[in-house]
Amino acid sequence: MTCNAPCTRGPRLPAIDARTATRTVAGLFALALPLAALSQPATAWPVKPLRVVVPFPPGSAADAATRVITVRLSEQFGQQMVIDNRSGASGNIGADIVARAAPDGYTTLVGTTSTHAVAVSLNEKLTYDPVKDFAPVTLFGSSPYIVLVHPSVPVATMKELVAHAKARPGQVNYASAGNASLAHLGTELFASMAGVKMNHVPYKSSALSVLDLVAGRIDLLFGTPAPVLPHLRAGKLRALAATSAKRASFIPELPTVAEAGFPGYSLNLWFGLFAPAGTSKAVVERLNTGTHKVLALPDTREALALQGLEPAPTTPAEFAALLRAEIERWRKASALVHRAN
């Protein structure tokens, strides 16, 4: 080339053949993949099955409610929801597993009053912190306990039960799903209010305690609705009262414990979804929104009502506030029980 005016020639670049060009483009593409992954929106989640830890055995109230919800939630997310029953220590074993899980949204916990409010009030050496180690997602709802006796026990009201227990101090056997379970603490709270002494018989699960109540091997049980309602409807058990502040919608003819002569008494088992602390806000919101949609479905509400669970979804912030209030409530209740005993 001839320059008619002064000009500067740049350095001669080496020729690039087609193979080298292809490799260069491929290398740049490979470098771009991690950056693209980092910039993916939250809508990319979930891309694999989700594990839901239920810290109680199959057939328990928490397990039954979770199965109703997760089968529909899997349709919302397009991924399988795998239930992992990790029972033991009144739910504390399963809760501890999720507290230590990766905060990626793929492992969640169905926490209850027992695991997140009662446990911390009874155990100073709890292996997890119910507030610091979890990100509350949403409350599922709550259910009362039903005060039940075997038909051989000659009582039909709560006042008759108290009179029966006072005449036999330490001889009335009552069951619970284990030491430090909500049923254990709730029954002891009632006993302290009524001024009676009864004998506690702990079981490994609520389902096992119901079977022994039906068989007549124990006298009394504050039982969750799901495992006891079939036996109650079959006439194998006698119901005395519900422990909720208001009458339960699934058995409205049954008075509350407060109505039956013990004002101020109430006991509810709530269920809710928790993720490990550090889970992204976007994933928590997706779990919350999906669960709310499921709880709004008429067939979900009907299925949960059959188990005595009344849906009551919340925002993560509302659930966190409820958790703090419940911890304080059960700290006071457990102190009252300890003083009475």
Summary of the structure (lengths in Angstrom):
residues: 341
radius of gyration: 28.0
end to end distance: 105.4
largest distance: 122.3
contacts: 1128
relative contact order: 0.17
helix: 44%
strand: 18%
